[in-house]
Amino acid sequence: MTCRKPSISASPCICWLPLVCKGGAEIRDVGISTIWLPLVACLMLGIIIPIGGYLILRNIGKFSVYDAAAIARHYGSVSAVTFAVATQFLASLQVKPEGYMSAFLAVLEPTGGHSVGPPGLANRIAREWNIAPV
């Protein structure tokens, strides 16, 4: 199987820019001293959940390296769509979440799933499938 090399695009950055700006503006309004603890907890959960899931799947579930990493990465990732739906659901219940929640989404995006698997796993998979390394 041969796949063409993916092109690099700025569109993901453009999509995240409004979330980061909205979260940043809200953090400015409430002050970093108010949210530093939830922000650190959010970051730690974003790292612990995928790594813990990987270790459990590998050691207890006896999954292969590839399967454990894929499942842990899936459950460790965040979804902007799910975030938007949850926000709208809360709005329908007349519950107003804190405005800086979008900053938590921006913090979770780089951590979720990217910390899963042994070093070099993505490149090893790319070599075996004959696709461009990530």
Backbone hydrogen bonds, N-H to C=O, Kabsch-Sander energy under -0.5 kcal/mol:
donor,donor_aa,acceptor,acceptor_aa,energy
3,C,130,N,-0.9
14,I,10,A,-2.0
15,C,11,S,-2.2
16,W,12,P,-1.7
17,L,13,C,-1.3
20,V,16,W,-2.4
21,C,17,L,-2.7
22,K,18,P,-2.7
23,G,19,L,-2.8
24,G,20,V,-2.7
25,A,21,C,-2.5
26,E,22,K,-2.1
27,I,23,G,-2.4
28,R,24,G,-2.2
29,D,25,A,-1.8
30,V,26,E,-2.4
31,G,27,I,-2.7
34,T,31,G,-1.2
35,I,31,G,-0.8
36,W,32,I,-1.4
39,L,35,I,-2.5
40,V,36,W,-2.3
41,A,37,L,-2.5
42,C,38,P,-2.5
43,L,39,L,-2.2
44,M,40,V,-2.6
45,L,41,A,-2.5
46,G,42,C,-2.1
47,I,43,L,-1.0
47,I,44,M,-0.6
48,I,44,M,-3.3
49,I,45,L,-2.3
51,I,47,I,-1.6
52,G,48,I,-3.2
53,G,49,I,-2.4
54,Y,50,P,-2.3
55,L,51,I,-2.5
56,I,52,G,-2.5
57,L,53,G,-2.7
58,R,54,Y,-2.5
59,N,55,L,-2.7
60,I,56,I,-2.1
61,G,56,I,-2.1
63,F,57,L,-2.6
68,A,64,S,-2.8
69,A,65,V,-2.3
70,A,66,Y,-2.4
71,I,67,D,-2.6
72,A,68,A,-2.5
73,R,69,A,-2.4
74,H,70,A,-2.1
75,Y,71,I,-2.4
76,G,72,A,-1.5
77,S,73,R,-0.9
77,S,74,H,-0.6
83,F,79,S,-2.3
84,A,80,A,-2.4
85,V,81,V,-2.7
86,A,82,T,-2.8
87,T,83,F,-2.3
88,Q,84,A,-2.3
89,F,85,V,-2.6
90,L,86,A,-2.4
91,A,87,T,-2.0
92,S,88,Q,-2.1
93,L,89,F,-1.0
94,Q,91,A,-1.6
95,V,90,L,-3.0
96,K,94,Q,-0.6
101,M,98,E,-1.5
102,S,99,G,-0.9
103,A,100,Y,-1.1
104,F,100,Y,-1.0
105,L,101,M,-1.7
106,A,102,S,-1.9
107,V,103,A,-1.9
108,L,104,F,-2.5
109,E,105,L,-1.6
111,T,107,V,-0.7
112,G,108,L,-2.9
114,H,111,T,-0.6
115,S,111,T,-0.9
116,V,113,G,-1.2
121,L,118,P,-1.8
124,R,120,G,-2.3
125,I,121,L,-2.5
126,A,122,A,-2.3
127,R,123,N,-2.2
128,E,124,R,-2.2
129,W,125,I,-2.2
130,N,126,A,-0.6
130,N,127,R,-0.6
131,I,126,A,-2.7
